[in-house]
Every structure is written in C-alpha cells, then in structure tokens.
Amino acid sequence: MTPMSQWQRLVRDVPDFPKPGILFKDITPVLSDADAFRAAVLEMVEPWRGAGLHAVAGIESRGFILGAAVAQALGTGFVPVRKPGRLPAATLSQDYALEYGTDRLEVHMDAVPPGAPVLLVDDVLATGGTLVAGLELLRRQGAEVAGAAVLFEMLALRGRERWTAQTPLLAAAAY
C-alpha cells in the first residue's frame, strides 16, 4: 500500500506541454494507482470534514476527477465547472488568464441554492487564474465559497497571492 506521503512521487513532469516552456505536472500515474489515488483524495478531504458543505465544485478537467472523489468522500453533491458550451442549461461565465493563454469557465445558474457552502477543487494551483475564476464564478452564482482544495501547489508561480478570498486555500502537496 502506498503511504499517504508517497503519492507525490508519482506526479510526472512533462516538459514543453501544452506549449514550449511549460512544465506540465501529470497526475495520471497517481490516478492509476488505487492506493495513491485514495491517499491523495484523503489528504484533500481531511481538512474539510465537518465543514457543513452543501457541494464540491470541480474545475474541468482534472478537477472533475478529484472533485467528484472529494464530494463522494464528504457525502456532498458535485457541481461541474466547465469550459464554454458544455453545460446544457442556462449558465454564467467567467473569463480568465492562465500561464499559457486565456480561457473561460461556466457553471449552471442554478447549480447550488443561494448561500450554500461550496468547496472549490482543482488539481493544481499554478498562477492562480483558474482557481480565482472559479471562485468569482461560484460567488456570482450565489454560492458561499467555503474555501479551495488543490492536489498540489507550484510554489514558484506564486498563484496563492491571487487568492484574496477570506477563506482557506489548502494544498495536499507543494512543488
């Protein structure tokens, strides 16, 4: 069995993906190892037990995988935060910049009841653009964002500095 602290060594560096100069952190080896995946999810979940969350919102696409597992472990619903044009009902959208371009996120307008406490989940905190866009989008939707959980944080990119919410931002690991 993989000890909880050992899942981190399975994260694979992929240079120049998706563009030259980007060092991509590939979590698929963690996901494919049942013990490592379980341990990583448990590290993300533990600080949120008993927080009274209504739902977990996961950011497309790797945040879906982790967010759904976190929601299951916490016994909450799951809210998909998607890229444009992928949700079938009325949506709100939020544009954002990331380290290699720009993008947009969308959420259903009725994803959670107004004021419902939601945990935002993504795989990595890099420059912070995606996570901050998710935060703003969920707030505009009416959710009370209780905080955010990421699998790991890339410290050199200083994305945490952009998280101005007065809520916790917790990373299971840092690189």
KOLMAR-626945 format. One record per residue (C-alpha): residue in one letter; x, y, z. Coordinates in steps of 0.2 Angstrom, whole numbers, plus 5000, padded with zeros to 4 digits. Each point is the difference from the previous one (the first is absolute). Last residue first. Layout:
<nodes>
AXYZ;...
</nodes>
This chain:
<nodes>
Y503251084972;A498750005014;A498849875006;A498249975007;A499750194996;L498850105010;L499250174996;P499050065015;T498750144999;Q500250185001;A500150014981;T501550094993;W500749844991;R501250104988;E501549985012;R499749815000;G500549994981;R501850045005;L500749914984;A501549935010;L498949915013;M499249884988;E498549955011;F499449825001;L498449905001;V498950165002;A498750045012;A499150165001;G498950105013;A498350025007;V499450084984;E498250065004;A499149964984;G498950134991;Q500549974982;R501050165001;R501049925014;L500249844990;L500750104985;E501250115011;L500749845009;G500249914984;A500950144991;V501150015016;L500449824998;T500450014981;G501150165002;G501049945014;T501750004992;A500349815004;L498749925012;V499849834994;D498649865000;D498550105003;V498750015014;L498850145006;L499149965016;V498250065000;P498950075014;A498250044994;G499650195001;P498949994985;P499549824995;V501349914990;A500249974981;D498550114995;M501050124988;H500949854993;V501950035001;E501250064986;L501850034999;R501050104987;D501849994993;T501550114997;G501849954995;Y501549915007;E500250045018;L498150035002;A498950154997;Y498150005005;D498350024993;Q498549965011;S498349934994;L498349985007;T498949864993;A498249954994;A499849814997;P501049884989;L501850025007;R501449974988;G500050164990;P501550095009;K501249905011;R499249935016;V499750025018;P499149845005;V499150005017;F500149845011;G498849965014;T500649965017;G500549855010;L501750065004;A500949854992;Q498850014985;A500350184998;V501949985001;A499949864987;A499050114989;G501250155003;L501549904996;I499449934983;F499150164995;G501550115006;R501049914986;S498850074987;E499250125003;I499850085017;G499249915014;A498650075011;V499749915017;A498350015007;H498950055016;L501550015011;G499849995019;A501850015004;G500049845010;R501449924989;W500850144990;P501849985006;E500049814997;V499450014982;M501550054990;E501149885010;L498749864998;V500050034981;A501949984999;A499949845010;R498649934989;F500950044984;A501749935007;D499249845005;A499049974984;D501550044989;S499350064983;L499550175007;V501850045007;P500849954983;T498750114992;I500650155010;D501050084986;K500950175006;F500350104984;L501650104999;I499650144987;G501450074990;P499449944983;K498149975000;P498849875007;F501249935006;D501850054998;P500749895014;V498949865007;D500449985019;R499149845007;V499150005017;L500449835007;R501150065013;Q498650105008;W499049845004;Q501449965013;S499350115014;M498449905002;P501049835001;T499749894985;M499449835004;
</nodes>
